[in-house]
Amino acid sequence: MEFILSQHAQAELIKRKIPILILELILNHPEQIIEEDGLKVYQGTFTADNNKTYLVRAYVNDSVEPNKIVTVYFTSKLNKYRR
């Protein structure tokens, strides 16, 4: 998927130490795509260095070309967000 990062998404990647490669993997091979607040949420899991599994959630505005990543974060609460 071709995409651009909003300034907020760029800041979140840095703040939360999410590698861009993890984000690209989730965007290109999502485990789920759901709709929330008028945006598509691409979700996928990864295992961190501490052997814990986290869910990455990337909010994507797909009504613009290229798609714009509005925000991105990860959570350990997998069951809360999976559908």
C-alpha positions in Angstrom: 0.0 0.0 0.0 1.2 3.5 -0.8 0.8 5.8 2.1 1.9 9.0 3.7 2.2 9.6 7.4 0.5 12.6 9.2 2.8 14.6 11.5 0.9 13.0 14.4 1.6 9.5 13.1 5.2 10.3 12.6 5.5 11.5 16.2 3.7 8.5 17.5 6.0 6.1 15.7 9.0 7.8 17.4 7.4 8.2 20.8 6.1 4.6 20.9 9.3 3.2 19.3 7.3 1.4 16.6 9.6 0.4 13.7 8.3 1.6 10.3 8.9 -1.9 9.0 6.3 -3.2 11.5 3.8 -0.6 10.3 4.5 -1.4 6.6 4.0 -5.1 7.4 0.6 -4.5 9.1 -0.6 -2.2 6.3 0.4 -4.6 3.5 -0.7 -7.8 5.3 -3.3 -6.8 8.0 -4.9 -9.5 10.1 -8.1 -7.3 10.3 -9.4 -4.2 8.7 -12.3 -2.6 10.6 -14.0 0.8 10.4 -14.0 3.3 13.2 -14.8 7.0 13.3 -15.0 7.1 9.5 -11.5 5.7 9.1 -10.2 2.2 8.3 -8.2 0.6 11.1 -5.5 -1.9 10.0 -4.7 -4.3 12.7 -2.0 -6.9 13.2 0.1 -8.5 15.9 3.8 -8.7 16.5 6.0 -10.2 19.2 8.4 -7.7 20.8 11.9 -8.3 22.2 10.3 -9.0 25.6 8.4 -12.0 24.0 5.0 -10.2 24.6 2.5 -10.1 21.7 1.1 -6.7 20.9 -1.6 -5.5 18.5 -0.7 -2.6 16.2 -3.6 -0.4 15.2 -3.1 2.1 12.3 -5.9 4.5 11.5 -6.0 5.1 7.7 -7.8 7.8 5.7 -8.4 5.9 2.5 -10.4 8.6 0.9 -7.2 10.4 -0.2 -4.4 9.3 -2.6 -2.0 8.1 -1.4 -3.7 6.8 1.8 -2.9 8.9 4.9 -1.9 7.3 8.2 -3.7 9.4 10.8 -2.3 7.7 13.9 -0.7 4.5 15.0 -0.2 2.8 18.3 0.2 -0.6 19.9 -1.6 -2.3 22.8 -1.4 -5.5 24.8 -5.2 -5.6 25.0 -5.6 -7.8 22.0 -9.1 -9.1 23.0 -10.5 -5.6 23.5 -9.9 -4.6 19.8 -10.1 -7.8 17.8 -13.4 -8.5 16.2 
